[in-house]
Amino acid sequence: MSRPMTAAPRTKSAKAAPARPAPKIGIVSLGCPKALVDSERILTKLRSQGYEIAPDYAGADAVIVNTCGFLDSARQESLDAIGEALRENGKVIVTGCLGADSGLIKETHPKVLSVSGPHQYERVVEAVHAAVPPVHDPYVDLVPPQGLRLTPRHYAYLKISEGCNHSCSFCIIPSMRGKLVSRPAGEVMIEAERLALAGVRELLVISQDTSAYGVDIRHAESPWRRRQVRAHMTDLAAALGELGVWVRLHYVYPYPHVDDVIPLMAEGKILPYLDIPFQHASPSVLKAMKRPAHGEKTLGRIAQWRRDVPDMTVRSTFIVGFPGETEQDFQIMLDWLDEAQLDRVGCFKFEPVEGAKANDLPGAVPEEAKEERWHRLMAAQQKISAARLKRFVGREIDVLVDHVDTKKGVAVARSKADAPEIDGVVKVKNAKAARAGEFLKVRVDKADAYDLHATAI
């Protein structure tokens, strides 16, 4: 079965159509939201130059595959996607994280037209020009001001920086995406404002390390709305809070200044939601990971955040089976989770990703032990999540509608505690009149381990 290829919305132009049909480009976008934003930027550039976006292989004059290379499983999925695109279309341009390993791609798939690394937009566009030349000069406005996006029109990812300055032993992202490069705050705010004016109701702020935003440019100020905005997470969050949309912070490292955004949540300027990749709780494992090892201090801060903002949602990710992880280390993590009472948790089994320093560490954990620990952690967290969700039962809350089944009168929506794709949903009955992209007031009737069930008011 073919992988999904997204067609961007067609836009009207007052100019006459070109003498010959516009070339069509397909795109397969893999990996995280940061890669999705890269795909959106590539599409926006190509659409502004007169290219149409094809929804399938057969209708495309060439195909772009935006790859992921973080885990071995993701690398294999990317290689498989490239192979499928070659079989189904023949003209394939490769970009993204796996593109940093051009030798592997060219050895596996020598017929690809071009290989480029992450956020190398111009090289991708140049490769498209070489494979399928544009039919006219790019002077006609063929795209909306907010650009083309692959997400539903009511939410969008807002990338504020590229790269990362950390040296986590299990991660190869810095070698693929480079050191931290922050966007000027004014530039970010202009993009955010355009998205809000275009109907986006929720902005999901993303980067490799949102807390470090602006460090590389010494938190320089830049203009927006006739004033200067500092390139700092707190200042940016406060400015985004002026746009009248939901603002959700992802990939936040628990630096001390994270405490400064909590008052913005208490005031309702940004969502009471933090996505913090803790990864583990055992001091010895965190040290081997080259991660901050202050579990007790973090527990105290989480407790204080919830005192300040009772409905604060904290989600995180963890790794089980890291080299050297003992049963005692794993139990420390389970105990930490029990005390932290995190709302949402994702868990990964350690993979020895090629190029990661962790591969050389002693004490490899057997696969069966990784599997057993993964199931134990997820079972423990399921009970915690279910208990946390029960606090909403009987309350009236606001949700953002993602989809409506008008025949059944049921809507799938998200609360302030739910990020798209990774968290739970709110299943709303009596919602036949609701529309995707609208806010809806609902009464929560019950909760299960991951989702809420509610009735539209």
C-alpha positions in Angstrom: 0.0 0.0 0.0 1.3 3.4 -0.9 2.4 5.8 1.9 0.2 8.9 2.3 1.1 11.9 0.2 -0.5 15.2 1.2 -1.9 17.6 -1.3 -1.7 21.3 -0.4 -4.8 23.5 -0.9 -5.1 25.1 -4.4 -5.2 28.9 -4.4 -6.7 31.2 -7.0 -4.8 33.7 -9.1 -6.1 36.5 -11.2 -3.4 35.9 -13.8 -3.8 33.7 -16.9 -2.9 30.1 -16.7 0.5 29.1 -18.1 0.7 27.8 -21.6 1.5 24.3 -20.5 0.3 22.5 -17.3 2.1 23.4 -14.1 4.5 20.6 -13.0 3.4 18.6 -10.0 5.5 17.6 -7.0 4.6 14.9 -4.5 6.0 14.8 -0.9 6.3 12.1 1.7 7.0 13.6 5.1 8.3 11.3 7.8 9.4 11.9 11.4 8.6 14.6 14.0 6.7 17.9 13.7 10.0 19.7 13.1 10.4 17.7 9.9 6.8 18.5 9.1 7.5 22.2 9.3 10.5 21.7 7.0 8.1 20.0 4.5 5.7 22.9 4.8 8.4 25.4 4.0 9.5 23.5 1.0 5.9 23.2 -0.3 5.4 26.9 0.3 8.4 27.8 -1.8 7.5 25.4 -4.6 3.9 26.6 -4.7 5.0 30.2 -4.9 7.0 29.2 -8.0 4.0 27.8 -9.8 4.3 24.1 -8.9 1.2 22.1 -8.0 1.2 19.6 -5.2 0.3 16.0 -6.2 -1.6 13.8 -3.8 -0.2 10.5 -5.2 2.8 9.0 -6.9 1.1 8.6 -10.3 0.2 12.3 -10.6 3.6 13.6 -9.6 6.4 14.6 -12.0 8.9 14.1 -9.1 8.6 13.1 -5.4 10.4 14.5 -2.4 11.0 12.2 0.6 11.7 14.1 3.8 13.4 11.5 6.0 13.9 10.8 9.7 17.1 9.3 11.0 16.8 9.4 14.8 16.3 5.7 15.5 17.3 2.6 13.5 13.6 1.8 13.0 13.0 5.3 11.6 16.1 5.1 9.4 14.8 1.8 7.9 11.3 3.4 7.4 12.9 6.2 5.5 14.9 3.9 3.3 11.8 1.9 2.6 9.9 5.1 1.7 12.6 6.1 -0.7 12.5 2.7 -2.3 8.7 2.8 -2.6 8.9 6.3 -4.2 11.5 5.1 -6.7 9.3 2.1 -7.7 6.1 4.0 -8.0 7.4 7.2 -9.6 11.1 7.0 -10.5 12.1 10.6 -9.9 13.0 11.0 -6.2 14.6 13.8 -4.2 15.7 13.0 -0.7 16.1 15.4 2.2 15.8 15.5 6.0 17.7 14.0 8.9 18.8 10.8 7.2 20.1 12.9 4.3 23.0 13.7 6.6 24.2 10.2 5.8 24.2 10.6 2.0 26.5 7.7 1.5 24.0 5.2 3.0 21.2 6.6 0.9 23.2 6.5 -2.4 24.5 3.1 -1.6 21.0 1.7 -0.9 19.2 3.7 -3.6 21.7 4.9 -6.2 19.0 6.2 -8.6 17.9 9.0 -6.3 18.3 12.4 -8.0 19.5 14.4 -5.0 20.3 14.0 -1.3 20.4 16.9 1.2 20.4 17.2 5.0 17.8 18.8 7.3 16.5 22.3 6.8 18.4 22.7 3.5 15.4 24.1 1.7 17.3 25.8 -1.1 19.1 22.6 -2.1 15.7 20.8 -2.3 14.2 23.5 -4.5 17.3 23.5 -6.7 16.9 19.8 -7.1 13.3 20.1 -8.0 14.2 22.8 -10.6 16.7 20.4 -12.2 14.3 17.5 -12.3 11.2 19.4 -13.3 11.8 23.0 -14.4 9.2 25.6 -13.4 6.9 26.9 -16.2 7.2 30.6 -15.4 8.9 33.2 -13.3 7.9 33.3 -9.6 6.2 36.7 -9.6 2.6 35.6 -9.2 1.1 35.2 -5.7 0.0 31.6 -5.6 0.1 31.0 -1.9 -1.6 32.5 1.2 0.5 34.7 3.5 0.8 31.9 6.1 2.2 29.5 3.5 1.1 25.9 2.8 0.7 23.5 5.7 0.2 19.7 6.1 -1.8 20.1 9.4 -5.5 20.8 9.6 -6.2 24.6 9.1 -7.0 25.1 12.8 -3.6 24.2 14.3 0.0 24.7 13.2 3.5 23.9 14.4 5.7 27.0 15.0 9.4 26.1 14.8 11.5 28.7 16.7 15.0 27.3 16.3 17.0 24.5 14.6 19.7 22.3 16.1 20.7 21.6 19.7 23.7 22.3 22.0 23.2 19.2 24.1 25.4 16.1 23.9 23.1 13.4 25.1 24.9 10.1 24.7 21.9 8.4 23.1 21.1 11.1 20.5 22.6 12.0 17.1 20.4 14.9 16.4 23.2 17.6 16.9 25.4 15.7 14.3 22.5 15.8 11.8 20.9 19.2 12.5 23.9 21.0 14.0 24.2 23.4 16.9 21.4 25.7 18.1 20.3 28.3 15.6 17.5 30.5 16.9 15.1 32.5 14.7 14.7 36.2 15.5 11.7 36.7 17.8 10.2 39.3 15.5 10.3 36.9 12.6 8.7 34.1 14.7 5.9 36.5 15.8 5.2 37.7 12.3 4.7 34.1 11.2 2.6 33.3 14.3 0.4 36.4 13.6 -0.1 35.4 10.0 -1.2 31.9 11.1 -3.7 33.3 13.6 -5.1 35.7 11.1 -5.6 32.7 8.7 -7.7 30.9 11.2 -5.3 28.9 13.2 -6.7 28.3 16.7 -3.7 26.5 18.2 0.1 27.1 17.9 2.4 24.3 19.0 5.8 25.8 19.7 8.6 23.3 18.7 12.3 23.1 18.5 15.0 20.6 19.7 15.3 22.6 23.0 12.6 25.3 23.5 14.1 26.4 26.8 17.4 27.3 25.1 15.7 29.5 22.6 17.8 32.6 21.9 21.0 31.5 23.8 23.0 31.5 20.6 22.0 35.1 19.7 22.3 36.3 23.2 18.6 36.8 23.5 18.7 39.7 20.9 15.7 41.9 20.5 13.9 42.3 17.2 10.9 44.4 16.1 7.2 43.3 16.2 4.2 45.5 16.4 6.3 48.6 16.7 8.2 47.3 19.8 11.1 45.1 20.5 10.7 41.4 21.5 13.5 39.5 23.1 14.5 36.1 21.8 13.8 34.3 25.1 11.3 31.6 25.8 9.4 33.6 28.4 9.3 36.8 26.3 8.2 34.9 23.3 5.5 33.0 25.2 4.2 36.3 26.5 4.0 37.8 23.0 2.3 34.7 21.6 -0.2 35.0 24.4 -1.4 38.2 22.9 -2.7 36.6 19.7 -5.9 35.1 21.2 -5.1 31.5 20.3 -4.0 28.4 22.2 -0.2 28.3 22.7 1.3 25.0 23.6 5.0 24.5 24.6 6.8 21.4 23.5 10.4 20.0 24.1 11.0 22.1 27.2 14.1 21.3 29.2 13.6 22.0 32.9 16.0 24.9 33.2 15.3 27.3 36.2 13.8 30.0 34.0 11.0 27.6 33.0 9.4 28.6 36.3 8.9 32.1 34.8 6.3 30.9 32.2 4.1 29.4 34.9 2.5 32.8 35.7 1.6 33.1 32.0 -0.3 29.8 32.4 -2.0 31.0 35.6 -3.2 34.1 33.7 -4.5 32.1 30.8 -2.1 33.6 28.2 -0.6 30.2 27.2 -1.9 26.7 27.8 -1.1 25.1 31.2 0.9 22.4 29.4 4.6 21.5 29.4 6.2 18.7 27.4 9.5 18.0 29.2 11.7 15.0 28.0 12.9 13.7 31.4 14.1 10.4 29.9 14.9 8.8 33.2 15.0 9.3 37.0 18.0 7.3 38.2 21.0 9.6 38.8 23.4 7.0 37.5 21.5 6.5 34.3 21.0 10.2 33.8 24.7 10.7 34.2 25.4 8.1 31.6 22.9 9.8 29.3 24.6 13.1 30.0 21.3 14.5 31.2 20.5 16.7 34.2 20.3 14.5 37.3 18.2 16.4 39.8 15.1 14.2 40.2 14.3 15.4 43.7 14.5 19.1 42.8 12.3 18.4 39.7 9.7 16.7 41.9 9.5 19.8 44.1 9.2 22.1 41.1 6.4 20.0 39.6 4.5 20.2 42.9 4.9 24.0 43.0 3.8 24.3 39.4 0.6 22.5 40.2 0.0 24.6 43.3 0.3 27.7 41.1 -1.7 26.2 38.3 -4.0 23.3 39.5 -4.8 22.1 36.0 -1.2 22.0 34.9 -0.5 19.1 32.5 3.0 17.7 32.3 3.9 15.1 29.7 7.2 13.5 29.2 9.1 10.7 27.5 11.4 8.0 29.1 13.8 5.4 27.9 14.0 1.9 29.3 16.9 -0.5 28.8 19.6 2.1 28.6 23.1 0.5 28.9 23.9 -0.1 32.5 20.3 0.3 33.7 19.8 -2.1 36.6 16.6 -3.3 38.1 17.2 -0.9 40.9 17.6 2.0 38.4 14.3 1.0 36.8 12.6 0.8 40.1 13.8 4.3 40.9 12.1 5.5 37.8 8.9 3.8 38.7 9.0 5.3 42.2 9.7 8.7 40.7 6.7 8.5 38.3 4.5 7.4 41.2 5.4 10.6 43.1 5.5 12.9 40.1 2.1 11.8 38.8 2.7 12.9 35.3 -0.3 13.3 33.1 1.0 11.8 29.9 4.0 9.6 29.3 5.6 8.1 26.3 8.2 5.4 26.6 10.9 4.0 24.2 13.1 1.0 24.4 16.8 1.9 24.0 18.1 1.4 20.5 21.8 1.6 19.7 21.5 4.2 17.0 24.5 4.3 14.7 26.9 7.1 15.7 25.5 7.5 19.3 28.1 7.5 22.1 25.9 5.4 24.3 26.6 2.4 22.0 30.1 2.1 23.6 28.8 2.0 27.2 29.1 -1.3 29.1 26.1 -3.2 30.5 23.9 -3.7 27.5 20.4 -4.7 28.6 18.9 -7.8 27.0 16.0 -7.2 24.6 13.6 -9.3 26.7 14.4 -7.2 29.8 13.7 -4.0 27.8 10.4 -5.4 26.7 9.4 -6.5 30.2 10.4 -3.1 31.7 8.5 -1.2 28.9 5.3 -3.1 29.7 5.7 -2.5 33.5 6.3 1.2 33.0 3.4 1.7 30.7 1.0 -0.3 33.0 2.1 1.8 36.0 1.6 5.1 34.0 -1.7 4.0 32.7 -3.1 3.9 36.3 -1.6 7.3 37.0 -3.0 8.8 33.8 -6.5 7.4 34.5 -6.4 8.8 38.0 -5.3 12.2 36.8 -8.1 12.4 34.2 -10.8 11.7 36.7 -10.4 15.2 38.1 -12.2 16.5 35.0 -15.4 14.3 35.5 -18.4 16.5 36.2 -16.7 19.7 35.1 -17.4 22.0 32.1 -14.3 22.5 30.0 -13.4 24.1 26.6 -12.3 21.8 23.8 -11.0 22.4 20.3 -12.9 20.3 17.7 -10.7 18.3 15.3 -13.3 16.2 13.6 -17.1 15.7 13.5 -19.2 12.7 12.5 -22.4 14.6 11.6 -24.4 11.3 11.1 -23.6 10.1 14.6 -23.5 13.6 16.1 -20.1 12.8 17.7 -17.1 15.0 17.7 -13.4 14.2 18.4 -11.9 17.1 20.2 -9.0 18.0 22.4 -8.8 19.8 25.7 -6.0 22.1 26.9 -4.3 18.9 28.2 -4.2 17.2 24.8 -1.6 17.9 22.1 -2.5 16.4 18.7 -1.3 13.0 17.7 0.5 12.2 21.0 -2.0 12.7 23.8 -5.6 11.6 24.3 -8.8 13.1 23.0 -12.2 14.2 24.2 -15.1 12.3 22.6 -18.1 14.5 22.5 -21.7 13.4 21.9 -24.6 15.7 21.0 -22.2 17.6 18.8 -23.9 17.4 15.4 -23.8 21.2 15.0 -20.1 21.4 15.9 -17.5 22.2 13.2 -13.8 21.3 13.0 -11.6 24.2 14.2 -14.3 25.6 16.6 -14.1 25.8 20.3 -16.8 24.0 22.1 -18.0 24.0 25.7 -18.6 20.5 27.0 -19.5 18.7 30.3 -17.2 15.7 31.1 -19.2 12.6 31.8 -16.5 10.0 32.3 -12.8 9.3 31.9 -10.8 6.2 30.9 -7.0 5.7 30.9 -6.3 8.1 28.1 -9.5 9.9 26.9 -12.4 11.9 28.2 -16.0 11.4 27.2 -18.3 14.4 27.3 -21.6 16.0 26.1 -21.8 19.3 24.2 -23.6 22.0 26.2 
